[in-house]
Amino acid sequence: MPANRPAVVVVGGGVMGMASAVRLLEAGFDDVTVVAEKLAGITSKSSPAVFRPDWLGDTPQQRVIEWGLETRCVCHTIPTAAH
């Protein structure tokens, strides 16, 4: 694992924010802070997250597609990972 990983702030405590924070911790980031107005017992109760690859400026389209496919695979494991 590379040394000196930066501190990361995740904005939002919904399903996407919390999933992002967990994945960052799993990837070896040890300073991850979630900032949200409220952390409800049920995440995203008023605004459920939708995952889809999106336009990312100058990022090559193929790279965005790869990220999307990889994320989709990870998201499919989440419901069974807790059991």
C-alpha positions in Angstrom: 0.0 0.0 0.0 1.4 3.4 -0.9 2.5 5.6 2.0 1.2 9.1 2.7 -2.3 8.6 1.3 -4.3 11.9 1.6 -7.1 12.5 4.0 -10.5 12.1 2.2 -13.8 13.9 2.9 -16.9 12.2 1.6 -19.9 14.6 1.3 -23.2 12.9 2.0 -24.2 10.1 4.3 -26.5 8.3 1.9 -26.0 5.0 0.3 -23.4 6.3 -2.3 -21.5 8.4 0.3 -21.3 5.6 2.8 -20.4 3.0 0.2 -17.7 5.3 -1.1 -16.3 5.8 2.4 -16.2 2.0 3.1 -14.5 1.4 -0.3 -11.9 4.0 0.5 -11.2 2.4 3.9 -11.0 -1.0 2.2 -8.5 0.5 -0.3 -6.2 1.5 2.5 -7.1 5.1 3.2 -7.1 5.5 7.0 -8.3 9.0 7.3 -11.8 9.1 5.8 -14.5 11.5 7.1 -18.1 11.5 6.1 -19.8 14.9 6.3 -23.6 15.0 6.3 -26.3 17.1 7.8 -27.8 13.9 9.3 -26.9 10.3 9.3 -30.3 8.6 9.3 -30.9 5.0 10.4 -31.9 4.4 6.8 -29.6 6.0 4.3 -31.0 7.8 1.3 -34.6 7.7 2.7 -35.5 10.8 0.8 -33.2 10.7 -2.2 -32.2 7.2 -3.3 -28.9 7.0 -5.1 -28.7 6.0 -8.7 -25.4 4.7 -10.1 -24.5 5.4 -13.7 -21.3 6.4 -15.4 -21.3 10.0 -16.2 -19.3 12.6 -18.2 -16.1 13.3 -16.4 -14.5 16.2 -18.3 -11.4 15.0 -20.2 -11.5 11.5 -18.8 -11.5 9.0 -21.8 -14.9 7.5 -22.4 -13.4 3.9 -22.2 -12.0 4.6 -18.7 -15.5 5.9 -17.5 -17.0 2.7 -18.9 -14.4 0.5 -17.1 -15.1 2.3 -13.8 -18.8 1.8 -14.4 -18.5 -1.9 -15.0 -16.2 -2.4 -12.1 -18.5 -0.5 -9.8 -21.5 -2.4 -11.0 -19.8 -5.7 -10.1 -18.9 -4.4 -6.6 -22.5 -3.1 -6.1 -23.9 -6.6 -6.9 -21.9 -8.1 -4.1 -23.1 -5.8 -1.4 -26.5 -7.4 -0.6 -24.8 -10.8 0.0 -21.6 -9.6 1.6 -23.3 -9.0 5.0 -24.7 -12.5 5.3 
